[in-house]
Amino acid sequence: MSAVTSSRKRFYRIINSSENLRRSLGINVGAFLFLDASPNLEVQKRFHHFMKALLALFCFFSLLNLSAQTPELDSLENTLRENLADSSRIKVWLRVAELSRYSDADKMYDYSTKAKQLANTKNDKKSLVKAYFTLSTYFESYRNEDSLIYYFDKTIHLADSLNDKETYASVRNAQGLYQISKREFETAIETFYEVMRLQEEAGNTFGQMAAYNNIGLVFMELHQYQKAIDEFQKALALLDDDHPFVLNNVGSCYGSL
């Protein structure tokens, strides 16, 4: 394995392990994968320099994050040994699956599947839609395209019927990132605009910012730099403080005009 490939794999493993830090910095792993795969050599060059600089930061914070997750996982798994109500057991299974996403793929799949089966048996549709979404997340992480599309569709249809706007927006955002990976850029832009509107209705400022930033990244790839800048500026306008990653995107666009 080359040093570059090894470094790249280590980078994604580390950033995936620290959900809280990613959220506080506004880091979108799907967007990283998009930039990493860009045919634009200048974009790749800048990204790989950025990757090296950020790797050291995540090495430190991911250790803190993993140490905080372990007690919660242990506590939840001890709880599963108790005589829980079915609704509580489903919630615990899904939380354990979420926490196991980057540390134990088998556990994530096993607990998500158990939650899906019990929720289906109990006709607990609110829990079932969350199980569907968790399974879509699993197949997104472990690259089974047919199963990913299947659970995208199951989640979208059930979330829509339940008027579960939070889950609907989350799965549509995941779809947008998938569309980027397939280089379906125009479709991805439409998807992210829908996500932005949903997040605006929900009053989720961070979600709006992330959607605008994702739209800007797509316009960057299409070499429509002024449109990208406009979207990044919309993202910045939603924040109290300037966001370093969005500002970097703006700078990259001006450098390419």
N, C-alpha and C positions, 0 to 999 in steps of 0.2 A: 504494500500500500504506500503511495507517495506521501510525502510530508504534507503537501497541500490538501490531499483528500483526508488524511488523518486529522489535520487541524480543522477542516470544515466540519467533519462529523462531530468532533469534540465541541465545537462552537454551538452547533444546533442542540446537542444533548444538554449542554449547560444552560443555554437560554430557555429551553423548554422546561427545565426543572424549577425555574423561579418565576412563577406566575405573578406574584405580587410586585416584583421589581419590573417585570415587563409592563404591567398595567400602569405603574407609577411613571414610567418613562414613555409610555405610549408606544411600546415596541410591538410590532405585528409580525409574528413569525412567518405568516403567509406572504407578507410583503417582502421579507428577507429572501424567501425561496424564489420569489418572482425576480428580484434584482440579481440574485446569484445566477439565475438561468438566462439573464438577458444576453441577447446576441451583440449588444452594444459594448464594445471592448472597454470604452472609457467608463461606462457605468460599472462594469465588473471590476475594473481596476480600483475605482474609488470604494466600492463595496468591500473588497478584500482588505484594503488598508483599514477601513472602518472595523471590519470583523476582528482583526488582530488587536486593535485598541480596546474594543469592547469585551473581548474574551477575558482579560485579566479582571475586569470589574465583576463579571458574572461568576468567575471562579470563587471570589470572596463571598458575594451575596447568596449564591446558590447553596453554599454550605450552611449559611444561617437559615435559609428557607427550608432545606431538607431536614435540618435538625428540629425545626418547629413542626413539620408535618408528621414526623415519626411518632411523637406522643399521641397526636390526634388519630392516626391510623391504628395504633395499638389500642387506644380507647374504644374506637368504633368496632374493631374486630372482637374485643372483649364483650361489647354490648350485644353482638350477634349471637353470643352463647346464651343470652338470656331469653326468656319467654316473651318475645315482643309481639305486639299487634302487627298484622300484616302490613298496614300502611307505614308503620314505623320501620319495619324491616326493609321495605322497599327503599325508603329514604336513606337508610344507612348503607344499603348495598350501592346505591347510586353515588353517595358521597365517597365511599371507599374506591369505587371505580374511577371517579374524578381525580382523587389524590394519587391513584396508581398509574395514571396515564403514561408517565415517562419513566417509571421505575419498575413496573410489573405488568407487561402487556397481557399475560394470561389472566391475571386477577381482574384487570379492567374488563376484559371480554366476559369472563365468567360471571362477575357480579352484575354487569349490565344485562346480560342475558337472563339471569335469575330474576332481576327486577322486572324485565319485560314480560316474562312468563307469568309471574305472580300478578302483576298489574293487569294483564290481559284476562287472567282467570277471574279476578275480582271486579272486572269491568271498571277499573280505576284509570280513567282516560287521562287525567291530569298527570298521574305518575307515568303512564305509558308513553306519553309524548316526550317526557324527560328521558325515559329509557331509550326511545328511538334516537333522540338527539345525541345521547352519550355514545350509542353504538355508531352513529355517523362520525362522531369525533374519533372513535377508535379506528374506524376504517380509513379516515383521513390521515391519521398518524401512521398507519401501517400499510397504506397504499394498496387497498383492494378496491379498484375502481367500480366494479359492478355493485358490490355491497354498499359502497359509499353512496352511489346514486340512488340505490334502493331505499336506504334509510334517510337520505335527503327528502325523497318524495313522501315517505311515510310521515316524517316529522312535519313537513310543510302542510300536508292535507289535514292531519289531526290538529295541529296548532291553529290552523285557520278555522276549523270547525268549532274549536273551543274558545276562539277569540283570545288565544294566548299570544299576545303581541310580543312579549319578551322573547319567548322561544322562537317565534316566527322570525323576528328580526335577527336573532343569533344564527339560525340555520341559513337564512338568506345571505348573511354576511359570509358564512363559510362557503356557500355556493359561489359567491363573487370571487373569493380567493381561488376556488377550484377552476372557475372560468378563466382567471388570469393564467393559471398553470397550463391551461389548454390553449392559451393565446386567443381566446374569444373576447377580445378587448371591448368591442362595442356592447356586447351582452353584459360584460362585467360592469361597465359604466352604468348601464340601466339598473342593474341589480343594486349597486352601491347608492344610487340616487334614491331607490326605494327604501333601502336601509336607513339612509339619512332622514327621510321623511318620517319613518317609523320611530326613529330615535328622538326626533324633534317632538312628535306627538307624546312620547313617553317622558319628555323632559330630561333625557339622558344626554347631557352635554358632552361627556367623554365619547359616547357612541357616535354622536354627530361629528365630532372632531376626527375620529378614526375613519368614518365614512368619507369625509371630504379629503382626507389625506390619501386614502386608497384610490379615490377618483383621480387625484393629482398624479399619483404614481403611474396610473394607466395612461394618462395624457402624456407623461414624460416618455413612456415607451413608444408612444405614437409620434414622438417628436413634435407634439403640439404644446410647446413650452409656455406660451402665454396663457393658454387654457389651464395648464397645470398650475402656474403661478396663481391664477385666480382662485383655484380650488384650495391651494395651500393657504392663501390669505383668508379664505372663509374659515378654515380650520383654526388659524391663529386668532381670529376675531372672537372665537368662542372661549378662549383661555384668558385667565387673569394675567399670566406671565407668558412670555414668549417661549415656545417649545423648541428645544435644541434640534430635534430630529426634523421637525417641519421646517425650521429655519434653514437647515442644511439642504433640504429639498429645494427650497426657494433659491438658495445660492447656486445650486447645481443647474437649475433652469436658466438663471440669468447668465451663467457661464456658457450655456449652450445656444443662447439666442444669436 
